[in-house]
Amino acid sequence: MKNYKILLFAFLILPFWAISQEKEKDSVQVEDKPERPAFESSYIIDNPTNVLYSKNTLEIQMQHRFGIIKDADLAGIWGDANIRLGLAYSIIDRVTVGFGTTKDNRFQDFNLKVGLLSQTRSGKIPVSVSYYGNVTIDARKKGFNRFPTVQARYSYFNQLIIARRFSPKLSLQLAPSVSHFNLVEPERNNDMFAMALGGRYKVSENTAVLFDYSQPFTQYYVYNSAYDDFYYPKPGISLGVEFSTSGHAFQLFLTNNSGIVPQQNYMKNTNDFFNGEFMLGFNITRIYNF
């Protein structure tokens, strides 16, 4: 009889023991994993994105801009083109160093990208934050009053990239920046403050539409016999499509930014998108894991 009482007591207390065990499991903090990257490529047309790779990943970059469509034959393909070839290497997780060479002005850029904050799947951290910066050297031959000193060849770019993956289809980023040229024309400031807004929307598994808008804020005062007013560089406007796989991304777009090094676009863009001063361009990135 005593054994039956023990079994009955165990049977009655079993549900309460199971509930307490479940509560203990719930109290254990589940690892909050980082959200997937907001973008597929390290560039969203003219601006860098928050995409960073794991240690020992090499990225090859090719960026091309044809001539302005309305000024050249065959949709600008026969016009003056600008091209940049670059490499970026992840020395550790979330830290990438790179180098690129650009046709216009023979710009040689040394760049750095660092992941500062990662969006989490739970939403506890709602955005990803990254830093991108470069030091660029104008490697053209010394001409009349072009480079009075070696320091006059240098320019710099610093940008904070704030990105969010809203859903598997929609991602947006906001990117304040400051550009600096050591040597500028008398009417220009050495520094340019600006803001970029970019977005990506997936329309199929490997295809997405892109937009990229860059707004300069620093104005110049220009005076001559024909023009006397404050002047802003033209905002950069870009629209395109992206085709991506696990190893590479191809972007085809229209843009009014003929420069490729970002500080050149922010400080010296004179093309008016709404006046037909835009061009075809494409970006190709390919990654290799070692």
Secondary structure as UniProt FT lines:
FT   HELIX           2..27
FT   STRAND          43..44
FT   TURN            45..46
FT   STRAND          47..48
FT   TURN            55..56
FT   STRAND          57..68
FT   HELIX           69..71
FT   HELIX           74..76
FT   TURN            77..78
FT   STRAND          82..92
FT   TURN            93..94
FT   STRAND          95..102
FT   HELIX           104..106
FT   STRAND          107..117
FT   TURN            121..122
FT   STRAND          128..138
FT   TURN            144..146
FT   HELIX           150..153
FT   STRAND          154..165
FT   STRAND          170..181
FT   TURN            186..187
FT   STRAND          191..202
FT   STRAND          207..216
FT   STRAND          220..223
FT   STRAND          228..231
FT   STRAND          236..244
FT   STRAND          248..255
FT   HELIX           262..268
FT   HELIX           273..275
FT   STRAND          279..289
//
